[in-house]
């Protein structure tokens, strides 16, 4: 036994002895290659029908073998899979939980597009079914996640949103973890549809962190379900904070209201503060520290995402400074990565610059992943003040850096040098030094930019020619440097030809001695340089003609063609102007976005869990969508034989700022209101009443009680459960058409469960800021056997913010005349119903007008049937607006004239509409 295990023992010893990750991966790859040699690769094409038949067997042992064979022997495009779809559906629909799980395993492991399309609905049904066991729900959620990642078009994510999100309130934390993983994937691509998950995530975090509502099974070294906490904290980062909603063109008003809700923000702040306090002092238990740190770093990331100016981020900066100096590699890695997140969002980089020396030292960490994070952080924290220091350090480190890092380092050094160049001379010196040091890791984009900047900057051309000539005098020069030298000396070598040490022959010798080590495309560029020298340096024309003559006989077609054409041009008479016209100096390049950022972002492709930020400082994160479009527009063409002049065409000195076109915000998508005759009657009555029933059905009853003072108000919403079963996954949301005009927020987060035959109360805080027309909408959703959703209008109208005013008759008519007629007057004549006695229902008229918080002024109008009223509207932003009303009912004509005058046209119109609607005769 010991002999047979010798190879495995040695392999484990080698893995443990690997000092760095690269050596560990190299050893693993070697072992995998040895294993692959043992497999001959014979195609397995037997036993498929037997496996299909076994799946249909009623015996568990046979069914298990059948499913195992299907998952191992068949691929997702196998024709035999079509034969098992019905059997799998039968097992999904059955009441045997074990059969359910076997079917789910098969779908997750093999499911191709056809199987996903056929069975996705059945998997979803298992997930949402109230009779499914917890372990079946967990597997169903993960199966849907697998299908969505492989075939996203098959899953109707938006249609299933509310029902899937409701399971985040499940009592079993295992189910919640699996469903949260599914919601994370779906929400990334459907933010609006899954906006309600924001409240669910905050509520669950509050219950875990603050109220300690979890079973001991899910406590990992005394940390409550760290995996779930991490997922919830990450999920919240997918939703842009309210401060950036306009830049991100958020179209969902539900999402606006959730992110701006002060109650949610307060609870979330309390959760984040508690997490940071819990991690203030590490313990001796390594596992406990690891779990706490994992949650802490995600919490810091969320705090940075929400508001970089908050006190929480100040506390986080202090913690991060301690973590980047930690002895533990994982902690240093996460500290640097999170600090890069802070640098990508923060208004000021000063808190990070204090630890600049520590970050620079991390470039020489023994672990390559830590070195990579240090590079990312230095790239993100660089600005005009520290750019020369950081670029200098990166250049020094580049010479000894890992090969895996060098290409990325070159791109970042080139970007920083261009972005923060204090002078063009410093830029040229730094880039040429970079090209000399990095060698093969320098992409064509880097030297393209040098050429473009030199061409577009006349004052730089002579200096660039001198510097590149000095670099070419070195015994060896990289091919990219030869390309730069060939272009710059060909265009501007004549500017330095009269100075000692820079004669045409010396320029020719420095450049031509390097050509023998270059590939054909570079030699083609050098031939273009030589023909330009024929035009400006006649003293070396004979040497150049010899070179053209030699290249006329090479095998490479491009080189041969150029040599023939250039030889013919150079051999023309001296008085011929053709050569001079052909070799005119290159004009400045037209504006075009730099290709460097595009090349860098190509190296950071999206993964399953998309980052909510990118490296590169605050400016790079202002609009990620614009950056993605910029990457697509500037991706260089593939291939090794790209035409250099074509690639150079259109480059510009400074990277063009890409801005979004003025795209209007999407129209407000109001929820579809629950409809019935009684709902409208209840709402209309509450428009002029302070309390009453707002909604009622067989399961719930909703009543309200409200009070208003000036521009502020409070409304208590009473929600009663009328059935003998609890209402679970209870969710409430307020939809506002214009959050700048009206604010309606919950005083506290609603409970997720309403016990049988009990009532819960939710208090709303209301503020009128400006004139508004549409009443807010209250949406309730809950599980009561099936998923239920109710959307009803709240009786919050503009007249609720009126204050009645007592006026003498003379004062009323004076103000009435002062306001005048249209457009400050709104008048309507409409039919009315008479009372049961055939008389005018004056009591109702007085009740409606007074219910609009307008003070009835008696003995002002000589006609006792006419009503006169006055009031003042209070708004926190627009101030006070006066309003006068006159109601003149006519019994004989069964009609009424309503006139409203106000210092605001919109207020007069809205008051007239509201009163008229309540008094108008029923059709």
N, C-alpha and C positions, 0 to 999 in steps of 0.2 A: 504493500500500500504506500509506504514511504517513497519507494522508487518511482511509482506511477505519478505521484504528486510532486515530484521534484521540479518539473517545469513550472507548475503553478506557484510553488513556493518561491522559486527564483524570480518569477514575474512580479509577485507581490513585493519582494525585497527590492527589486529594481524601481518599482513605483514609489516605494517609501523613500528610497535613496535619491530620487530626483530632486535636485536643488531648486529648479525653476519649472514653470509650467511647460515651457517648450520641450525640455528633456522628457517630461512625463508624457506629453502627446507623441513625441517621437518613438518612445518605447511602446506605447499602445498601438500605434500604427504598424510598427514592426510585427507585433504579435498578431494583429488582425490580418496582415499579409500572410503570415504563416498559416493561419486558420483557413484563409481562402484557398490556399494551395491544396488543402485536403478535400475540397469539394470539386468534383469534375464537371458540375453544371448540367447533369442530365435533366431533361424536361419531364416533369411529372404529369402524365396525361391519363392516368388510370384512377379508378376509385371515385370519380366525380359523381356518377349516378348513385353509387352506393351511399355517398355522403348526403345527397339530396333525399334519398329514401329514409335514412336514419333520422333526419330532422323531423320528419312527419311521425316518427314513432311515439307512442304514448309513454314509453319507459324513459325515465330520466337518464339512465346510463347510456342508452342508445342515442337519445337526443343530444346529449352532451358531446359524444364522440362525433356525431354528425356536424354539429356546429363547429367543433374544433377542426375537423377536416376542411370544412368550407373556408374558415378563416385562414388556414395554412396553405391550402392547395389552390385556391381560386384568387384571381385578382379582380379589381373592380370592373373591368370590361369583359369579364368572362361571360359567355353565352349561357352557361349553366346557372348563373345567378338569377336569371329570369324565372327559372323553374322553382326557386325557393322563396320568391317574394310572398306568395300566398301563404306558405307555411309559416314564414316569419310573422306576417300580419296576424295569422291565427294565434300564434303564441303571444303576440302583443295584446290582443283582445281578450285573451283568456284570463281566468282568475288565479292562475298559479303564478306566484311571484317569481319562482325560480325560472319558469319558462319565459316570463317577461324579461328577466335579466339576461338569459342566454341570447334572446333575440336582440336585445339592445347591444350586447357585446359584438354580435355579428355585424350589425348595422354600422357601429362605430369603427370597426376594424377593416371592413371590406367595402362598405357602402359607396358605390359610385353614384353618378348623377341620376341614373334611372332609378336606382333603389332609393336614393334620397327623396326624389320627387314622389315616388309611390308611397313611402312610409313616413315622411316627415310629420304629416298630420296625426298619425297614430302615436308617434313618439311624443308629440305635444299633448295629445289627450292623456297619455299616461302621466305626464308631468303635472298637469293641472287637476287631475282627478282627485277628489277628496278621499276616495277609497284606496288610493295607492299607498303602499308602505313607504316608509322613509328611504329605505335603501333603493327602492325602485325609482323614486323621485330623483335621488342623487344621480343614478345611472342615466336616467332619461335626460336630465339637464346637461350632463357631460356629453351624451350622444348628440344632442342638438348643437352643442358647442362645436363638436367635431364636424358635423355636417355643415354648419355655417362657415367654418373656416375653409372647408374644401369646396363647397358649392353655395356661396352666399345667395345666389339668385333664387334658390329653391325655398328659402325660409322667408315667409312674409313677416319680417321683423316688426314693422310698424303696426300691422294688424294684431299681432299677438302681444304688443307691448304691455298694456295694462294688466293683462292676466298673468304674464310672466313676472312682472315687477311685484305683483301682490304676494307672490310666494316668498319674497324677501322677509316677510313677517312671520314665516313659519316658526313654530316653537322649537324645532330641531335645528341646531346650529350647523350640523353637517349638511342638511338640505340648503340652508342659507348660503353656505360657502360655495356649493356647487352652482346654485342659481345666480349668485353674485358673479361668478366667473362667466356664466352665460350672458348676463346683463352687461358686463364690461365689454364683451366683444360686440354685442348688438348696439350698445349705446354709442360706441365710437363712430359708427356710421349712421346713427339715427338719433341725434341728440334731442331733437324736439319731441319725438315720439316717446322717449324714455326719460323725459324731464322729471317725472314724478319720482323716479328712483333717487333723486337728490334728497328729498325729504326722508325717504325710507333709510338711506344710508346714514344720514345724520342721526335719526332716531335710534337706529341699531347701535351706532357708536356710543351714543349717550347711555343706552342701557348696558352696554358692555363696560365702558370705562368709568362712568359716574355711578350708576346704580348697581354695578356688579351683578347683572342679571344673566347668569350662565351656570351651567352644571359643572361639577368638578371634572367631568370627562374632558371638557374642552379648555381646561386650564393647563398650559404648557409651562412648567416651572413657575407657577403662580402668575403667569401672564395670560389674561383671558383671550383665548382664541387668536393668537397673533396673526395667523394667516388671514382670517376674516377681517381683522382690523386693517391689515395692509391693503387688501383688495378694496375695502370701502373707502379708505383714504385715497387710493389711486383713482377710483371711480369718480370721486368728487372733483378731481383735477381735470377731468375731461370737459367740464363745463366752465367756460370763461367767466371770470368774476364780473360783477356789474360794471366796474370801472372801464372794462375793455369791450363792453357789448357793442358799442357803435362801431369801433374799429373792426370788429369781427362780423358785423352785419347780422346779428342774431335776429331771426324773424319770429320766433315764438314768444308770444306775450306771457304764456305760462312760465317759460324759462326766465324771462325778465323778473317776474314777480317772485319766483322761488329764490333767485339769487339776491334779490334786494330785500327779502323779508328779514327784518331785524331780529325776529324771534329765532329763525334758523341760524342767522349769523351769530347770535349770542350763545346759543347752545353749542355751535361748532367751536366758537372761541373757548368756551369752557372745557370742551373735550380736548382740544389741542393743548391748552394750558396744563391740564391734568397729566397728559402724556409726557410733556416736557418736565414737569415737576417730578414725576415718577422716575425719570431717568437722570435726574440731577447728579446722583451719586451711584456709581457702579458697585455691584456686590462681588463677592468672591466666587459665586456660582457662574461658570462660563456660559452654560446653556441659558440661564436666566438673562444674563447680559446680552447674549446674542438675540434672543427674542425681543427684549426691550429695545435694543438698538435698531432692529429691523422696523419695528413700529415707529420709533422716534424719527428715523430718517424720512419715512414716508409722511409723517406728520409735519416735519419741517418743510418738506417739499410742498405740501398743501398750504401751509402758512405763507410761504413765498408766493405761491400761485395766487392766493387770495388778495394779499396786500403787503407789499414789501416795506411799507412804512409803519406797519403795526408793531406794537411792543413785543409781540411773539417772535417776530423776525429778529429783533434786537437780541432777545434771549437765545434764539437759534444761532446767531452769529458767534456768540460767546461759546456755545457748546461745540460748534464746528471747529473753532480755533483749537479746542482741546483735542478733538477727534483726529485732526490731520497730523497730530504729533503722537498719536497712540502707538503703542508697541505692537498691536494686533493689525495684521495686514488688511483684514476685511474692514475693520473700522476706518483705517486710513483711506482705503478705496472709497467707501461710502461717504466719508467726510469730504473728500476732494470732489466727488461727483455732485454731492448736494451743494457744495459751495459754488460749483460751476453753474448750477441752477440759480443760485442767488445772484451771481454775476450776470446771468442772462436776463434777469428781471429788475434788478435794483436800480434806483435812480442815481445812487452814489456808490462808487466802488471803494471808498475810503476804508470801511470796515474790513474789506478783503485785502487791501494793499498793506495793511499793518502786518500781515502774515506772508508777505511776498517772498521773503528769504526762505521760510519753511517750505513754501510751495516749490520754489526753484530747487531746493535740496531733494524734493520728492522725485525730480527727474532722474535721480541716480538711485532710486529705490531698488532693492533686489528683485521685486516682483514687477513683471512687465505690465500687468494690468494697472498697477498703481502709477507707473510711469506714464501710461497712456492717459489716465485721468488727470495727472498733473499737467500734461501737455494741453488737454482740453481746457483746464481751468486757466492756465496762463493765456491761452488764446482768447478766452472770454473776458478776462479782466484787463486786457491790454487797452490803453487809451493814449491820448496824445502826450501825456506826462511821463508815462513809464515805457513807451514803445521802444525807445532805443535800448534801454536796459534789458527788456524781455527779449527783443529780437537778438541782441548780442549774446545773451545766455543760451538761447535756442540754437544759434549758429555754433557756439562752442560745444554744446551737447551733441549736435548733429554728427560730428566727426566720430563719436563713440557710440551713437545710438543704435538700437537693434534695427536690423534690416526691415522688420515688420512695421517699424514706426517711421522709417525715413521718408517714404513717399508722402505720407500725411503731414509730416513735419515740414517738408519742402513747401507744400501748398499753403500751409498756415503761415509760415514765415513770409512767403511771397505776398499773401493777402494782407498781413499786418504791415509789411513794409510799404506797400502801396497805399493802404488806407490811412496810415499815420505818418507818412513821410514829411519830415520837417523841411526838407529841401530835396530837389530833384537829384542833386549830386549824391546825397546820402542814399537815396533810393538806388541809383545806378551802382554805387560802390557795394551796397549790401547785396543786391541781386546777383551781381557778377561773382561776389565772394560765395554766395549760395550755390551758384551753378558750378563753380570750381570745386566746392567741397562735397556736393551731393552726388555729382556724377550721373550715373544711370537712373537715379531716382527723380531727376528733374524732367517733368513732362513738357511737351511742346508749348503748352499754354503759358508757361513761365517766361520763356524767351520771346514768345509772341508779344507779351505785354511790354517787355523791355524795348523791343523794336518800335512798337507803337508809341510809347511815351517819348522816346528819343526823336522820332519822326515829327511828332506834334509839338515839340518844345525846341524852338530854334536856339535858345540860349544854352541848351544842354548838349548840342550836337558835337561841338568841338571837344568838350570835356569827355563825353562818352567815347569818342574816337581814341583819345589818348589812353583812357583807362583800359579799354578793351585791348588795345595794342600791347600795353604792359602785361596784361594777363596772357596774351598769346606768345610773349617772349619766353615764358616758362618752358622747361624741357618737355612737359606733357600738358595737354589741355583736353578737357572732355569735349565730345562732339557738339553738345549744346552750346558750349562757349565758342567753338569754331563757327557755328551757324550765326550766332550773334555778331562775332567779329567779321564774318563775311558780309553780312548785311550792312553793318554800321560803317565799316571801312570802305565798302563799295560806294555808299552814298555820301559819306562825309570825310573820307580819308584825305581828300584834297585840302580840307581846312587846316590840316596839321602838317602837310607835306613839306612846307618850307622851314619847319623848325628842326633843330639838330636832333638826330636820333629817330626821326619819323619820316625819312625820305621814302619816295615811292618804292625803291628797290628793297628797303628794309621792311616796309609793309608787306610787299609781295613775298619776301623770304619768310617772314613770320607766319603768314597765312598758308603758303603753299607747302611748307614742310609738314604741316599737320594734315594735309588733305589725303595723304597716302593711307592714313588709318581710318578714314571716314567711309561711310556707306554711299551708295550711288546717289540717293536723294540729296545728301549734303554736298557732294561733288557738283551736282547740278546747280545748286545755289552758288557755289564758288565760281563756276563758269560765268554765271550772271554778273558776279563781282568783277571778274577779269574783263568782260566786255565794257563795263563802265569805266574801268581803269584805262582801257585803250583810248577812250574818249578824253580823259582828263590827264593821263600820264603818258604822253607820246614817247618819253625816254625809255620806257620798258615795253614798248609795243612789240618788239621782236621776240622777247621772251614769252609774251602772252600768245603771240601767233604760233609759236612752237608748241605750246600746250594745246591750243585748239587743234593743230595738225595731228598731234598724238591721239587726242580723244576722238578724232573722226573715224578711227578704225577700231574702237572698242566694241564689245559685243552688246552692251546695254543700249537699247534703242533710244531711251530718253537722252542719255549722255551723248550718243552719236549724233542725234538730231540737233541738239543744242550746239555742239561743237561745229557742225557743218554750217549752221546758220550764222553763228558768231564769227567763224572764219571768213565767211563771205562778206559780212558786214565790215570786219576789220581790214579786209583787203581792198575796200573801195578807195577811190582817190581822196586825197586830203581835202579837196574843195567840195566834196559831196556832203550835204547837210543831213543825209538820212541817219547816219550814226549818231549825230548830235541830237536829233529829234527822238530817236529810239531810246537814248540813254538819258533823257531828262530826269531831273531829281524827282523823287517820289513826293506827291502832294500829301498834306495831312490826311489821316484816316478819318472817315465820318464816325459819328458817335455810335457806339454799340456796347452792350452790357459785357462786363468782364466774364471770361469763361472760367476764371479760377474758382469762383464760388460754386459754379455748376459742377466742376470736377470734384471739389471737396464734398459736396452734398451727395454726389453719386456714391461715395464711399460709405455713406451712412443711410442705407436703405431702411424702410419701415419694417418692423417686425410685427408679430401678432399683437403686441401691446404697444401702441404708438406713443411716442414721447409727446408730451404737451409743450415742449420747448426745444430749442436747438442751441448748440454752442455758437458763440460769436457775439455775446453782449446784447444789450437791450435793443439796439437798433435792428439787429437781425431777427428779433422775436416780435417786432411790432405787427408784422403781418405775414404769418407763415404761408398763407395761400399765395401771396404775391411772390414769395421766395420760391415756392414750388414751381410756379409758372416761369420764373426766371431761370430755374435749373433746366426746365424742359426746352426753353428757348435758346440756351447757350451751351447745350451739350455738344461737344465737338464731334465731328463725323468720325466714324471708326475706320480703321485701316492704317497700314503703315506707309502708304504711298500718297498721302494727302498732299495736294498742291499747297505749298507754303504760302505763296502770294494770296491764294484764295482764302486760306485760313486767317491770314493777317488782315484781310480786308474788313473794314468797319470797326476795328477796335478803337477804344477811346482812352484818354488819360485817366480820368476819374470814373469809377464805377457809377453807372447811371442809377439814380434812385428810382426804383420801381414803385409805382403807386397804383392803387386800385382806381378804376374808373368810378365815376359817381353813380354807383348802382343804388337805386332806391331800396329801402327796406321792404321785404315782402309784406303783403297785405296781412292785416290781423286776422288770424284764423280763430274765430270765436268758437267755443264748444257748441255742439248742437243741443239746444234747450230741450228739456223734458216737457212734453206738451200734454195739456188737458184743460178743460173749461175751468175747473176749480182752481188750478194753479194761477191763471190770470186773475180770477176774482180775488183770491187771497192776496196776490201782489198789489192789485189796485187798492184794496182796502188798507193795506199797510203803508201805502204812499202817504195817506193822510192820518194814519194811526201810529201810535208808539209801540204797540204790542199786538200779538195775535199769531195765528197759525200761518206758516209760509208754505208748508207741503205736508201731505200725508198720503200713505198708501198702506198696504197690508203688512209691511215690514217695519217701516220707520215713520216717525212723526217729527217734523221740524217746526219749532216755534221761535219767535224772536221777541226781544224787549230792548228798546233803544232809548237813548237820550243824547241831546245835542246842546252844545254851548259854544256860540261863536263859530269858528271854523273847525272845531274839534267835535268828535262824537264817539260814543261807545255803543256797541251792539252785542247783546248776549244772545247766542244761538244755542237753543236747547234741542238736542238730538236724542230722541227716544227709540229704544229697541222694543218693538211690540211683539216679537216672536220669542219662543221658548228656547232658542239656540243663540249662541253668541254671534255677533257680527265681527268677523276677523279681517285682518289686513285693511283696517279702516283708514281712509286717506281723505284729506280735505285740501282743496286748493282754491285760490281766488284768482279770477281772470279779470284784468283791467284793460280797457281799451287805451287808456292814456295814463301811465303811472306818473307823468309830470303834472297832471291836473288833480288826481285823486290818489290818496294812499289808504289802503285797507290792509291791515296786518293782524295776524293772530297774536294774542298776548302770550300764549304758550303753545307748544307743539301738541296737536291732538293725540289722544290715546289710539293705539293700534287695535284695541279690542273693546267692544261695548258688550257688557255682560247681558244675559237674557233679561228682558223686561226691566231694564234700567235706563237711566237717562244720563247723558253727559252734557256739560256746558262748555262752550267755547266763546271766549270774549274777543271781540274785534275792536281794534283801535282805528279810528277813521279821522282823516284830515283832508279838508278841501283846500287845495292850493290855487287852482284856477277854475274857470268855467268848464264844466263837463256836461255831456248830454246822455251818454249811455250808462245804464246802471251796471255795477259789477256783477259777475256771475260766480256763484258758489257751486263747486263741483264736489260731490261725494262719491266715493267708490268703496266697495266692501265685498266680502265674500259671505254669502248666505246660501250655501249649497252651490250656487253658481255665482259668477261675478256680476255685480250690479253697479250701475253708474247713474247718478242723478245730477243734472245741471239745471239750476234755477237762478233767476235773477234775485239779487238782494235789494230790498226797498231803500236803497241809498240814492236819492235824487237831489238835484241842486237845491230844491226848496227846503230840505232838511237843515240847511245852514243859514236859513233866514232868522232874523230877530224881529219880532213885531214892534211897530213904532206907533205911538199914539200921536195923532195930529188933530189940531182944531180945523174946522171947516175952511177957514180962510187960508190956513197954511197948506191944506191939501190942494185946493184949487190953484194956489200960487205955484206950487211945485208941479202940478199937473200941466199948467201952461208953460212953465219954464222948460220942462223936458220937451214939450212940443209933440208934433205928429211923427210920421215915418221919417227916417228909419228906426227911431227909438220907440216907436209905437207898433204894437202887433195886435191886430183886431181880427175877430172871426165871428160869423153869425152861423149858428147851427141849431138843429132841431132838438127839442127836449121832451121828456115824458112828464106828464102830470101825475100827481099823487093819486091814491086810490079813491079819493073823494072828488077828483076832477079839478083840484086846485094845485097851485104851484107848491112844490115840495121845498119850501124855504128853509126848513130845518136841515135838510140834506145839503142845500147850497151853502149854508153857513158853516156846516160841519166840514165840508170839503175845503172851502176857502181858509177857514181857521186852521185846518189840519195841515195846510201848506205853510204854516207858521207866519201867516200874514195877519196883522191886527185889524179886526173889523171896526170900522168907524161909523158909529150910529149917528143919525140925524145930520148927515152930511148931504145926502141926496134927498130931495123933496119927495121922491117916490119911495114909499116904504118897502116895496118889493125889490128895489135895487140894492145891491151890496157894493160897498166901497171899502177897500182895505189897503194897508201900507206895510212895508217891511224893508229891512236892510240885509243884503247878502254879505256874509263874511268869508273872505278867502285869504289865506296866509301869504300868498304871493301877489295877487292882483288887488288886494285891499278890499274896501267896502263898495258895494253897488246898491243904490236905492231902487225901489220898485213900488209902483202904484197900480192898483187893479180896480176895475169897475165892471160889475156884472149887472146886466139889464135883461131879466127874463120877461117874456110877453106871453100871458096866458092864452089870449085869443089866437095868436098866430102859432102857438106852441113852438116858439123859437126863442133864442137867447142871443144877445150880443155881448161878447166878452172883449174888453179892451185892457191891454197891459202896456204901461209905459215904464221905461227904465233907462238909466244912464248907459246901459249896455244893451246893444241890439240883441245879442245872443241870449241874454238873460230874459228879456221880454218875450222872445220867441219860445223859449223853453218853458217858462211859467204858463204862457197861454196854451201850449200844447198839453201840458199836464192837467190843467184844470178842465179844459175842454174835453179831454178824453174821459174824465170821470163823470161829467155832467151830460155828455151827449146821449141822445136817445138811442136805445138799443135797436138795431135794424130788424 
